[in-house]
Structures are given as C-alpha cells and as structure tokens.
Amino acid sequence: MFISLLTIFPGRFNGSGETERSQFNPNSDFSAEASPKRILLVEDNQTNRQLLNDYLGYLGYQVFSLAGGADFFQTMAEFQPHLVLLDLKLPDIDGYTLLQQIQERPDWLHIPVFVVSAYAFQADEERALTLGARRFFVKPVNLVSLRQAIAEEIH
C-alpha cells in the first residue's frame, strides 16, 4: 500500500513534525464547495498519519493531524472539524476515553467520529460504536471504502 500511495502522491512526503495540515486541492471532486470540509486526524503512527493526511488532502479536504490526544479538545474547538478520524491506541490517552469525553460535550455530538484502528476484534468495534463512533475501520484501511464513508457522512 505504501508504494502505491507514493505513486499517487509523488514528492508529497516531507517528513514534517507531529502536526500537519493539508492544502485544499482545487482540482478535486469537491472543489465546487465554497470551502473544503475539515477533517481532524488523530493517529500516532507517522507513516499512517502522513498517508491519510496526504490522501484526504488530495481528495480536497482540509486536514489537521495530531500524533496524540493531548491537544485534541483544543483542536476540536479551534479547527471545528466536520469529521474526526481517530486511532484507538495513542501514546498519551486511550481513544476510547476520547470517544467517551466527546459524548459528554453536547456541542460535538453532531460531529461523526470514524475509528481507524489496528484493533480487529469484534469487541473493540462494538465498544467504539457504543461510545459514539459512527464507523469502524480496521488497518490497513481500504481507502475507497473510507472515501465513500466520509462522503456519505459530510456531503
């Protein structure tokens, strides 16, 4: 998967720090909108974060990426995402805890959260969905399925 995505995004992997923003692509399928939809990506693995960040940016989304959950709530308030992609295993906080805390904030309940995790057990998926996740994707994520699910939720 890594090689095929490098072919799609030549020269786009810059190895920058833990927080990244993608640029809006005016040639994407969603360019007719006045402003791009915003996606908050919370993923601790740098390679996965870069791949998803670049792929979503290529699709026309504005992406803000975090490597952990420490700045999650401040970023939610400032970035005001239309959708959140959340890994469950983060270095500083459990993704389940973040899901639970989102449920305690009525002003964020309308924001869909998709879990993207290496946890592949049915119990993990059930727990995440019970805590408010709208969808659950097991890594390695099928990018076509992810793209379709995002489009269904926020377009």
PyMOL commands that set and color helices and strands:
alter all, ss='L'
color gray80, all
select helices_A, chain A and resi 2-8+46-58+72-79+95-103+106-108+122-130+143-154
alter helices_A, ss='H'
color red, helices_A
select strands_A, chain A and resi 20-21+38-42+62-66+83-86+113-117+135-138
alter strands_A, ss='S'
color yellow, strands_A
deselect
rebuild
show_as cartoon
